[in-house]
Amino acid sequence: MKISILRALSVALIITVFSCSKEDPSTTLPDTEAVALDQNEPLTIPEINRIIENEIELNGDFDWNAVPELVLWSALQHADGVLTVGYGKDKDDFTINDSGRQTSSKLAIVEMVRTLEGKGRSTTDKDEDILIYEDEYLTVIDLKVLQRETIASLRRNADIRYMEPSGYSYFQTVTEKSALSDSGCGFDTEDISSNDYTTISPNARMPWNFPLHHIDDAWALSTGTGITIGVVDTGLSPNQPLLNANFNNGDSSGRTVEKYGVYVDSFWPWSRKTDGPNDKCGHGTSMSAAATAPRNNTGLPVGVAYNSNLISYRASSDVLLNGYQEQKGVAKAITDLGRRNDVHIISMSMGYIYSINRIKDAIRYAYSRDKLIFCAGGTSTSFTNFLGVVFPASMSETVAVTGIEEGSGYDECDACHKGSTIDFTIIMERGNNNHIPVLGYYSGSEDYVGGSSVATANAAGIAALVWSKNPSWSRNDVLNKLKISAELYPNRSSSYGWGNLDALKAVQ
């Protein structure tokens, strides 16, 4: 997530304000043992959230499939009834293959819901009231479900892989929504200290951490030519020419930038109109810049893979995937990038406090098509330090990256997470708390960004250098080279994985 030098933001890849403070006895939520799971009234949001929190603290994740029927049904009452259903004969049957079994399963599920929800079955309008959305490539549908009987019947269906209330938001209070509305966002510009960059030809500013990872030395062998990085984030600023019309500037040439928008800015689940590819947050612009900004002649920061192609997706309004439209947008962006043969690397510096199955399906789909997927390990404040690596960096199909402080040894950055599923680290925080210089949102501007977000974008850029040097390699070849050239290899830290990436060793 983006952290400006002013530190105006207190939330990032995951938010840290709980609905009730665990340290305040007057607001303590009821224990899960006190909830009657056979009651007829739905649980309250605080009761559901306490169950979620307890499960995360115990097992490091939360899964709607594992909760009692009452909990799932209750969540739907607070979620506009939006139920996401993953169907298929088993957990690996997540890609549509035009089989008769898949079609039959889907139609049977929709018919069951239509009947039990009492919508009738004769008109198209009423069918649309039930079937909100049908994924084009994944065995995933969104349905309108409010009846507890429907949940019970669906759970007995062997062709359902999972069900989750996509419209349910863990953060639902007025205070939380106000904080979340700008999670990770900011349009700040900062004057970069001369101590935090080196001027290189033709007149670009190289961030202070690049030499620490030998990125500048690696450029003699590779600059990312021929490799395409897809950034799934909040979009790309239309006001930063170096990421638009002047993407080929200075020593950057012969490459392309594409922009897409798949985020629907609406609370209405049936809405389909996206709000376009432009960044309305600032985070996506910063991440794209950290990975691919040109080696320019305008005196502004350069990105790691300054000759790589860029595909930017506006998939969310901010970095916390806390709503139905954001989760659907991210899943679509990852699936779209997975389908493209020219995409090599996907970089995603966003996430959530627990797993989202439709995004899992999308990541597994992209992974099956040889994409190297980098995800941020987590950025937060002290309130969520008990959490380890967040979703989707916690998945085995992703490469989890976190940020550490400059200096000897390994110390996580002030707002970064660590854990056993971290794969690599990037140095991105100085002793004076300055972070990484990147292009700003506006023409001629620059800014500092931090957290595991910028670490992830830097790591994706290093991977592009390696793949460009070895264009015939597979994803696993590239990942293995990153691993064996990292600082801690052949040892693996329980908190920092293989440690700091070394770009020069990786491209040699």
Phi, psi and omega in degrees: 000156181281130173236112182285162180294338177282346182052043178287342183259137180247001180230152181213237187304328169227151183270161189238004181264111179276159182297329176218135181290131178288345182268356181250104184302332182289342181242014181299134179284156180294145176297150180298331180296336183278351181276127178277110186285355178252012181290160182268338180272143179293151175293154176280166177301314177301322179294317178296318182294325177295321177298317178299312182299315180300319181293320178295317180295325182281316190240358178081359179200171178224139182227122180298335179294335187268355184269156176299158180308319182301320184293314179296315179298319180297317180299323179295330179292336179256015188225026181059018177070018182276108180249120175269129182240123171262118183251164181147164185287336177202182186295339181265001181267064186251356180251131179294128182233017178063022179282150178297327181297314180300313181298316180297317179299313181298312181297322180294321179294314180297318180295319179299313181295317180300318181291310184291329179278355175072031182268352185082178185218017188259328187252153178296320181302315182288329175297320180292334175297331180269308183270102183280317186203143178230118182292142184283333187238339182250151179279070184222132174226154175247130185234155174268112184224127178230344185271136179294325178300324179296316178299315181299317181292318179297325181292342177270358182275118184290346181266014177252121181279322179198160172223136176212145181278087187298334180279355182280130178249124177298326182259103189234349180286163180301317180297315181295317181296323178297317179292319184291334185300336180240024185301113179080002186262160177168143180246021182298148169238145182227147170281123183278130179298142179296344178280350187253012176203163172236134178281126179234165181295151356279342170175049182254159177256119179268122180302150185300333185275347182300313178297332180293336176253011178056034177292319180297323177290323180295332181299338177293339182249336183199140177235010177096006182304134175086356182254139180248127177253127174260123180255115178263110188199220184260010177107193185229134181295133175282353186258006178248096186299333181289350174246013179227248186296331181256029178300327171265099184215144179063238181271007176258126184207160173067025182236172186232155173230133178234147182230133179225153177232122179236005180272131177259112184275075182203143173279348182279115187295338181276353181295144182237340186284123179278165179262019172091180185270352188283141181287123177247020183231315182107336184293315181298322177299315180298318182291319177297321180293317181300326182273321195224006182306142184293153171281084196273170177250024184247009178075033181237164185297143177261152175269172184294307184258076191284359173240013176278157172281156181230134169237117181257134175242124167275105185245348185207161178278333177208193188270351180260117188275072192257011182214166182302310184294326178291317180294319178293319180297316180295317179299319180293317180299315181295319178296316179301315179293324178297328183285339185277127180288339182274353180271129180254318190231138173242130179242125183223110181256050179221169178176196183208168185282344174216170188291146176238113191294325179294327176287324173303314180301316181296318179294318178295326177295310180297321179298321180295344179254025170070029176273141176264114192247114178261134179225148181285134182291338177137137176229132183202192171245187187298337182294336182241023178295341179291342181279144174271219180290132186269170179281140004265009177298339180286348181285148178291337181280351181252161175257113185269131184233140173227167182256148178229168181277154174292144179127179181285150180080188182236112175230123181298153177296166187304331185236020186258154178259158177220165180166178187293340181265003173292137179257317185218162177234153174230133176284120185218009180222129181268170179299331178271010179073008172290147183247217190260127176290134176219168172301146176271181183289332186251161179303132177078004185256161176216167185202166170261139172226152183218200180078180178290345178299305182291329175299319180294315179297320176298318180295320177298322178295319178296319178299324178296324177298318181293315182292325177295322178290333183229070189296341180273355183288156173271173175304314183295327176297314181295314181297321179295322179293321176299320183293309186287345178261358180286162192296323186268348182302138013270007178269153178235126179284145178287348180242333188234015176060227181274001174086203185294134174288143176240103186295321182295310178300326183290331181265350182283000000 
